[in-house]
Amino acid sequence: MKNLNYILLLVCISISPLLNAQSYIGFSVDNYAGVHGLTSNPSNVVDSRFKADINLVSASAFGGSDYFGINVNDIIKSEDGFDFDLDTEKFPTNANNFFLNADVLGPSFMFNLSPKSSVGLVSRVRAFFNINNINGELYESIADGFDIAEDFSFNSENLTGTVHAWAEVGLVYGRILMDNDTNFLKAGVTLKYLQGAGGVFVNSPNFTGQYSAANETLTTNGELIYGISQDFDNDDIEFKNLTSGFGADIGFTYEFRPNKIKDSLTTRKQNKYKLKIGASITDIGSIDYTESTVTTYNVNGTADTSGYTEDSETEDFLDDNYTFTEEMIAQKIKLPTAFHFLADYHIKNKLYISLQTNLSLVKKNTANANSIINSVTLSPRLETKWFSIYSPVSIRQYGDFAWGTGFRLGPLMVGSSSIISNLISDTSKTTDVYLGLKIPIYQ
């Protein structure tokens, strides 16, 4: 994907290069996912297949855009390396979107307290990037330094963008609520202590304009609001001078067990359900940055673009051509709150198939907030104690299809829920990858 500062140019903000739930896709539904399953549903902490599970380090990245598509095979075969302008197909609309979710799972663990309750501790470092409702032609023009020969107009309503990085430590508790002959119900909650590294945010309720190629002028109307939290450095994100906040996840899991195992010695070692249904809400909360610099630009006017190049600073262009006000205020950045639903069916022996839905509970046009993209994933898998393999197929927001594969081999997990579709598609719009190393202690 192109440098993130180019993407932020979409909203006429110049920052330097930087660097969800939608992490560990395919693996997180495994009954042997352990700590990784807690990130999407905290009720997974109890009645697991582990005495204890210890994550050493894991990382997951998920990103893409409906503005461009990449032919991965062309990149692989290219002898000159990747060139964004040459190796991508563009799909400019009046409301393009860009997104990135990086999730590093640090030292974490879970263990059983009693037959009916378990606890866990999860540490994570996360970064989210969202740009919503950006005019694709405006983006391309700014990225190319207005080196174009055709006129264009744009109308970006509810333009929003947020870059946010934070660390979190979550205390997880889960308990069995019901366990009879055929019905089983458990619940869990994660209470999170957040440490915000900072963020950049932009929004405009209505941003319209026209570009004249003959006159090399850009005529715009509307208001553009740009903010940055104190001491946030896009060149080098450091977790210093952190800002505290609080968050939470909550989840439930029901299992239909028509053939419940009676032997208490083997009961925790084996999956006992024919159908498992889970529901959860994650990332409830926000971080309040008390000293954020917010600049409001009045972009009603006409600007000369003849001197603007690919290397120009867009913030300087805004300062030179439009009036603006600047103030120091407290600004709250909301977490990417999401709803997750899982239905997992035990086909036979070691074969399972799951249906997972991830839905953002943050409206797309919400200012100063991050969000996941909506998706539905169908994933068959072969699951054993020491080994699992799965092949998720997803339909993602903005019309993208993704197909991938992954595996777990004892302490190691590796996968991508889009690697197959990326290799066979001419225009892949999303991509993801994850890997991790843990210490599983089985029942």
C-alpha positions as CSV (number, residue, x, y, z in Angstrom):
1,M,0.0,0.0,0.0
2,K,1.2,3.5,-0.7
3,N,2.8,5.6,2.0
4,L,0.2,6.7,4.5
5,N,1.1,10.3,4.2
6,Y,-0.1,10.1,0.6
7,I,-3.4,8.7,1.9
8,L,-3.8,11.5,4.4
9,L,-3.2,14.0,1.5
10,L,-6.7,13.0,0.5
11,V,-8.0,15.2,3.2
12,C,-5.5,17.9,2.5
13,I,-3.5,17.1,5.7
14,S,0.2,16.6,5.5
15,I,1.8,14.2,7.9
16,S,4.7,11.9,7.6
17,P,4.5,8.1,7.1
18,L,2.9,6.1,10.0
19,L,3.9,2.9,10.9
20,N,-8.9,-4.8,14.6
21,A,-11.7,-8.3,16.0
22,Q,-10.4,-8.1,12.5
23,S,-7.2,-9.8,13.7
24,Y,-6.1,-13.4,13.4
25,I,-9.0,-14.2,11.0
26,G,-9.7,-17.9,10.9
27,F,-7.5,-18.8,13.8
28,S,-9.4,-16.9,16.5
29,V,-12.4,-19.3,16.2
30,D,-10.3,-22.4,16.8
31,N,-11.1,-24.1,20.1
32,Y,-7.3,-24.1,20.7
33,A,-6.9,-20.4,20.0
34,G,-6.5,-19.7,23.7
35,V,-5.5,-16.1,24.5
36,H,-6.2,-15.1,20.9
37,G,-9.8,-16.0,21.2
38,L,-10.2,-13.5,24.0
39,T,-9.7,-10.6,21.6
40,S,-13.0,-11.2,19.9
41,N,-15.0,-12.8,22.8
42,P,-13.9,-12.7,26.4
43,S,-16.2,-15.7,27.4
44,N,-13.6,-17.9,25.6
45,V,-11.5,-17.7,28.7
46,V,-13.6,-20.2,30.6
47,D,-14.1,-23.9,29.7
48,S,-11.2,-23.9,27.3
49,R,-9.1,-26.8,26.2
50,F,-6.1,-25.5,28.2
51,K,-5.0,-25.6,31.8
52,A,-3.2,-22.4,30.8
53,D,-2.2,-20.6,27.6
54,I,0.7,-18.2,27.4
55,N,1.2,-15.9,24.4
56,L,4.8,-14.8,23.8
57,V,4.3,-12.5,20.9
58,S,1.9,-12.3,18.0
59,A,1.2,-9.7,15.3
60,S,-1.7,-9.1,12.8
61,A,-2.1,-6.5,10.1
62,F,-5.2,-5.8,8.0
63,G,-5.6,-3.1,5.5
64,G,-6.9,-1.9,2.1
65,S,-9.0,0.5,0.2
66,D,-11.8,0.6,-2.3
67,Y,-9.8,3.2,-4.3
68,F,-7.2,0.9,-5.7
69,G,-6.7,-2.8,-6.5
70,I,-3.3,-4.5,-6.6
71,N,-2.3,-7.5,-8.9
72,V,0.0,-9.4,-6.5
73,N,1.3,-11.7,-9.3
74,D,2.4,-8.6,-11.3
75,I,4.3,-7.4,-8.3
76,I,5.9,-10.9,-7.7
77,K,7.0,-11.1,-11.4
78,S,8.2,-7.5,-11.6
79,E,12.0,-7.1,-11.7
80,D,11.8,-3.4,-10.9
81,G,9.9,-3.6,-7.6
82,F,6.5,-2.2,-6.6
83,D,5.4,1.1,-8.1
84,F,2.1,2.4,-6.8
85,D,1.2,4.4,-9.9
86,L,2.0,1.6,-12.3
87,D,1.1,-1.6,-10.4
88,T,-2.4,-0.6,-9.2
89,E,-5.7,-0.2,-10.8
90,K,-7.6,2.9,-9.7
91,F,-11.3,3.0,-8.8
92,P,-12.0,6.7,-8.0
93,T,-15.4,7.6,-6.7
94,N,-16.9,10.5,-4.8
95,A,-16.6,8.6,-1.5
96,N,-13.5,6.4,-1.4
97,N,-12.3,4.8,1.8
98,F,-8.9,3.7,3.3
99,F,-8.3,1.5,6.4
100,L,-5.5,-0.1,8.3
101,N,-5.5,-2.1,11.6
102,A,-2.2,-3.2,13.2
103,D,-2.4,-5.4,16.3
104,V,0.5,-6.7,18.3
105,L,-0.4,-9.1,21.1
106,G,2.3,-9.0,23.8
107,P,2.9,-11.2,26.8
108,S,-0.5,-12.5,27.8
109,F,-1.9,-15.5,29.6
110,M,-5.1,-17.3,30.8
111,F,-5.7,-20.1,33.3
112,N,-8.5,-21.8,35.3
113,L,-9.4,-20.6,38.7
114,S,-12.0,-23.3,39.4
115,P,-14.2,-25.7,37.4
116,K,-16.6,-22.8,36.7
117,S,-14.4,-19.7,36.3
118,S,-11.2,-18.6,34.6
119,V,-9.1,-15.4,34.3
120,G,-6.7,-13.9,31.8
121,L,-4.4,-11.0,31.3
122,V,-4.0,-9.6,27.8
123,S,-1.5,-6.9,26.7
124,R,-1.7,-5.3,23.2
125,V,-0.3,-2.5,21.2
126,R,-2.7,-1.3,18.5
127,A,-2.9,1.2,15.6
128,F,-5.9,2.1,13.6
129,F,-6.2,4.3,10.5
130,N,-9.5,5.2,8.8
131,I,-10.3,7.7,6.0
132,N,-13.9,7.8,5.0
133,N,-15.8,9.5,2.1
134,I,-12.8,10.9,0.2
135,N,-13.2,12.0,-3.4
136,G,-10.8,9.7,-5.4
137,E,-10.0,12.3,-8.1
138,L,-9.0,14.9,-5.5
139,Y,-6.8,12.3,-3.9
140,E,-5.1,11.4,-7.1
141,S,-4.6,15.1,-8.1
142,I,-3.0,16.0,-4.7
143,A,-0.8,12.9,-4.8
144,D,0.4,13.8,-8.3
145,G,0.9,17.4,-7.6
146,F,-2.0,18.5,-9.7
147,D,-0.1,17.2,-12.8
148,I,-3.3,16.5,-14.7
149,A,-4.8,17.8,-17.9
150,E,-8.5,17.4,-17.2
151,D,-11.0,19.4,-15.1
152,F,-12.9,17.7,-12.3
153,S,-15.3,18.5,-9.5
154,F,-15.9,16.8,-6.2
155,N,-18.4,16.7,-3.4
156,S,-17.2,15.0,-0.3
157,E,-19.9,14.8,2.4
158,N,-19.1,13.7,5.9
159,L,-15.4,13.4,5.2
160,T,-13.7,11.9,8.3
161,G,-10.3,10.5,9.1
162,T,-8.6,9.3,12.2
163,V,-5.2,7.9,13.0
164,H,-4.9,6.5,16.5
165,A,-2.2,4.4,18.4
166,W,-2.6,3.0,21.9
167,A,-1.5,0.3,24.2
168,E,-3.9,-1.7,26.5
169,V,-3.8,-4.2,29.3
170,G,-7.0,-6.2,29.8
171,L,-8.1,-8.2,32.8
172,V,-10.4,-11.0,31.7
173,Y,-12.9,-12.9,33.8
174,G,-15.2,-15.7,32.6
175,R,-17.8,-17.9,34.3
176,I,-20.1,-20.8,33.4
177,L,-23.7,-19.7,33.9
178,M,-25.5,-22.8,32.9
179,D,-24.4,-26.4,32.3
180,N,-27.1,-29.1,32.1
181,D,-27.6,-32.2,29.9
182,T,-27.7,-30.4,26.6
183,N,-27.4,-26.7,27.2
184,F,-24.3,-24.8,28.2
185,L,-23.8,-21.0,28.6
186,K,-20.8,-19.0,29.6
187,A,-20.1,-15.3,29.9
188,G,-17.0,-13.1,30.1
189,V,-15.8,-9.6,30.4
190,T,-12.6,-7.7,29.8
191,L,-11.8,-4.5,31.7
192,K,-9.1,-2.5,29.9
193,Y,-6.6,0.1,31.0
194,L,-5.7,2.1,28.0
195,Q,-2.5,4.1,27.3
196,G,-2.9,6.5,24.4
197,A,0.1,7.4,22.3
198,G,-1.9,10.0,20.4
199,G,-3.7,10.6,17.2
200,V,-4.5,12.7,14.2
201,F,-8.1,13.5,13.2
202,V,-9.8,15.4,10.4
203,N,-13.4,16.0,9.4
204,S,-15.6,18.1,7.1
205,P,-19.4,18.0,7.0
206,N,-19.4,19.2,3.4
207,F,-16.3,19.8,1.2
208,T,-17.0,20.7,-2.4
209,G,-14.9,22.1,-5.2
210,Q,-13.8,22.3,-8.9
211,Y,-10.4,22.1,-10.5
212,S,-9.6,24.0,-13.7
213,A,-6.7,22.4,-15.6
214,A,-6.4,25.4,-18.0
215,N,-6.1,28.0,-15.2
216,E,-4.4,25.6,-12.7
217,T,-6.8,26.7,-10.0
218,L,-8.7,24.9,-7.3
219,T,-12.0,26.4,-6.1
220,T,-13.4,25.0,-2.9
221,N,-16.2,25.5,-0.5
222,G,-16.8,24.3,3.0
223,E,-14.9,23.8,6.3
224,L,-12.0,21.5,7.1
225,I,-11.1,20.7,10.7
226,Y,-7.7,19.2,11.5
227,G,-6.5,18.1,14.9
228,I,-3.5,16.5,16.5
229,S,-2.9,15.4,20.1
230,Q,-0.1,16.9,22.0
231,D,3.4,15.5,21.3
232,F,2.1,13.1,18.7
233,D,4.9,12.5,16.2
234,N,4.0,10.8,13.0
235,D,7.6,10.2,12.1
236,D,8.3,8.2,15.2
237,I,5.4,7.0,17.3
238,E,6.6,6.6,20.9
239,F,4.7,5.4,23.9
240,K,5.8,8.3,26.1
241,N,3.7,11.0,27.8
242,L,0.8,8.6,27.6
243,T,-2.8,9.5,28.2
244,S,-4.9,7.1,30.2
245,G,-8.4,5.8,29.4
246,F,-10.6,2.8,30.1
247,G,-12.4,0.3,27.9
248,A,-14.2,-3.0,28.0
249,D,-15.3,-6.1,26.1
250,I,-18.3,-8.3,26.9
251,G,-19.3,-11.6,25.5
252,F,-21.5,-14.7,25.8
253,T,-21.2,-18.2,24.3
254,Y,-24.0,-20.9,24.1
255,E,-23.3,-24.5,23.2
256,F,-25.9,-27.1,22.2
257,R,-24.5,-30.5,23.5
258,P,-26.8,-33.4,22.5
259,N,-24.1,-36.0,23.4
260,K,-22.6,-34.6,26.5
261,I,-19.6,-36.5,27.9
262,K,-20.3,-37.7,31.5
263,D,-16.7,-38.5,32.5
264,S,-15.4,-35.5,34.4
265,L,-11.8,-36.5,33.7
266,T,-12.2,-36.1,30.0
267,T,-14.8,-33.4,30.0
268,R,-12.5,-30.4,29.6
269,K,-10.2,-32.1,27.1
270,Q,-12.8,-32.5,24.4
271,N,-15.2,-30.3,22.5
272,K,-18.8,-31.4,23.5
273,Y,-21.0,-29.2,21.2
274,K,-22.8,-29.8,18.0
275,L,-23.5,-26.1,17.6
276,K,-21.8,-23.2,19.3
277,I,-23.1,-19.6,19.1
278,G,-21.1,-16.6,20.4
279,A,-21.9,-12.9,20.6
280,S,-19.8,-10.1,21.9
281,I,-19.2,-6.4,21.8
282,T,-15.6,-5.2,21.9
283,D,-13.7,-2.0,22.3
284,I,-16.2,-0.1,24.3
285,G,-14.6,3.2,25.5
286,S,-12.4,6.1,24.4
287,I,-9.2,8.1,25.3
288,D,-9.5,11.8,26.1
289,Y,-6.5,13.8,25.0
290,T,-6.8,17.0,27.1
291,E,-4.4,19.1,25.1
292,S,-5.1,18.7,21.4
293,T,-4.4,21.4,18.8
294,V,-7.4,21.8,16.5
295,T,-7.2,24.0,13.4
296,T,-10.4,25.0,11.5
297,Y,-9.9,26.1,7.9
298,N,-12.4,28.2,6.0
299,V,-11.9,26.7,2.6
300,N,-14.2,29.1,0.7
301,G,-12.0,30.5,-2.1
302,T,-9.8,29.8,-5.1
303,A,-6.2,28.7,-4.8
304,D,-3.4,28.7,-7.4
305,T,-2.1,25.1,-7.8
306,S,0.7,25.9,-10.3
307,G,3.4,25.8,-7.7
308,Y,2.1,22.7,-6.0
309,T,4.2,19.5,-6.6
310,E,4.3,16.0,-5.2
311,D,6.8,17.2,-2.6
312,S,4.8,20.2,-1.4
313,E,3.5,20.4,2.1
314,T,-0.2,20.4,2.0
315,E,-0.5,22.0,5.4
316,D,1.6,24.9,4.0
317,F,-0.7,25.1,1.0
318,L,-3.8,25.4,3.3
319,D,-2.1,28.0,5.5
320,D,-1.1,30.1,2.5
321,N,-4.5,30.1,0.7
322,Y,-7.2,29.9,3.4
323,T,-8.1,31.7,6.7
324,F,-8.0,29.5,9.8
325,T,-8.4,29.5,13.5
326,E,-6.4,27.4,16.0
327,E,-7.3,26.4,19.5
328,M,-6.1,24.0,22.2
329,I,-8.9,21.8,23.5
330,A,-9.7,18.4,25.0
331,Q,-10.5,15.9,22.3
332,K,-11.8,12.4,22.8
333,I,-11.0,9.6,20.3
334,K,-13.4,6.7,20.4
335,L,-12.3,3.1,20.2
336,P,-13.4,1.0,17.2
337,T,-16.5,-0.5,19.0
338,A,-17.8,-3.6,17.2
339,F,-20.3,-6.4,17.4
340,H,-19.2,-10.0,16.7
341,F,-21.3,-13.0,16.0
342,L,-20.1,-16.6,15.6
343,A,-21.9,-19.8,14.7
344,D,-19.6,-22.9,14.8
345,Y,-20.9,-26.3,13.6
346,H,-19.3,-29.6,14.4
347,I,-19.6,-31.6,11.2
348,K,-18.0,-34.8,12.2
349,N,-14.9,-36.1,14.0
350,K,-12.3,-33.3,13.6
351,L,-14.2,-31.3,11.0
352,Y,-15.9,-27.9,11.8
353,I,-17.3,-25.0,9.8
354,S,-17.9,-21.5,11.3
355,L,-19.8,-18.4,10.2
356,Q,-18.5,-15.2,11.7
357,T,-19.9,-11.7,11.3
358,N,-18.1,-8.5,12.4
359,L,-20.1,-5.3,12.4
360,S,-18.9,-1.8,13.3
361,L,-21.0,-0.1,15.9
362,V,-19.3,3.2,15.0
363,K,-21.1,5.0,12.2
364,K,-19.0,5.6,9.2
365,N,-19.3,9.4,9.4
366,T,-18.4,9.7,13.1
367,A,-15.7,12.2,13.7
368,N,-12.7,11.4,15.9
369,A,-13.3,7.7,15.9
370,N,-11.9,4.5,14.3
371,S,-14.0,1.7,13.0
372,I,-13.6,-1.8,11.6
373,I,-15.0,-2.7,8.2
374,N,-18.0,-5.0,8.1
375,S,-17.4,-8.5,7.0
376,V,-18.9,-12.0,6.9
377,T,-16.6,-15.0,7.0
378,L,-17.3,-18.7,6.3
379,S,-14.4,-20.9,7.4
380,P,-14.1,-24.7,7.3
381,R,-11.3,-26.2,9.5
382,L,-9.7,-29.4,10.5
383,E,-9.0,-29.1,14.3
384,T,-6.9,-31.4,16.5
385,K,-5.1,-30.8,19.8
386,W,-1.7,-30.0,18.2
387,F,-2.7,-29.1,14.7
388,S,-5.4,-27.1,12.9
389,I,-5.8,-25.9,9.4
390,Y,-8.5,-23.6,8.1
391,S,-9.5,-21.8,4.9
392,P,-11.7,-18.7,5.5
393,V,-13.8,-17.1,2.7
394,S,-15.0,-13.6,3.4
395,I,-17.2,-10.9,1.9
396,R,-16.0,-7.5,3.1
397,Q,-17.4,-4.1,3.1
398,Y,-16.9,-2.1,-0.2
399,G,-17.5,-5.3,-2.2
400,D,-14.2,-7.2,-1.7
401,F,-14.0,-11.0,-1.8
402,A,-11.2,-12.6,0.2
403,W,-10.1,-16.2,0.5
404,G,-7.1,-17.4,2.5
405,T,-5.6,-20.1,4.6
406,G,-3.7,-20.6,7.9
407,F,-2.6,-23.2,10.3
408,R,-1.7,-23.8,14.0
409,L,1.1,-26.2,14.8
410,G,1.6,-26.5,18.6
411,P,3.0,-23.2,19.7
412,L,3.1,-21.6,16.2
413,M,0.3,-20.0,14.2
414,V,0.6,-18.5,10.7
415,G,-2.0,-17.3,8.3
416,S,-3.7,-14.9,6.0
417,S,-7.4,-14.8,5.2
418,S,-6.8,-13.2,1.8
419,I,-3.6,-14.8,0.5
420,I,-5.4,-17.1,-2.0
421,S,-7.7,-14.4,-3.4
422,N,-4.7,-12.0,-3.6
423,L,-2.8,-14.5,-5.8
424,I,-5.7,-15.3,-8.2
425,S,-7.3,-11.8,-8.4
426,D,-6.4,-9.1,-10.8
427,T,-7.4,-6.4,-8.4
428,S,-7.1,-7.2,-4.7
429,K,-8.5,-4.4,-2.5
430,T,-7.7,-5.8,1.0
431,T,-5.0,-7.9,2.5
432,D,-4.0,-9.3,5.9
433,V,-1.4,-11.5,7.5
434,Y,-0.7,-12.8,11.0
435,L,1.8,-14.9,12.9
436,G,2.5,-15.7,16.5
437,L,4.3,-17.9,19.1
438,K,2.8,-19.1,22.3
439,I,3.2,-21.8,25.1
440,P,0.0,-24.0,25.2
441,I,-0.5,-26.1,28.3
442,Y,-3.3,-28.5,27.4
443,Q,-5.8,-30.2,29.7
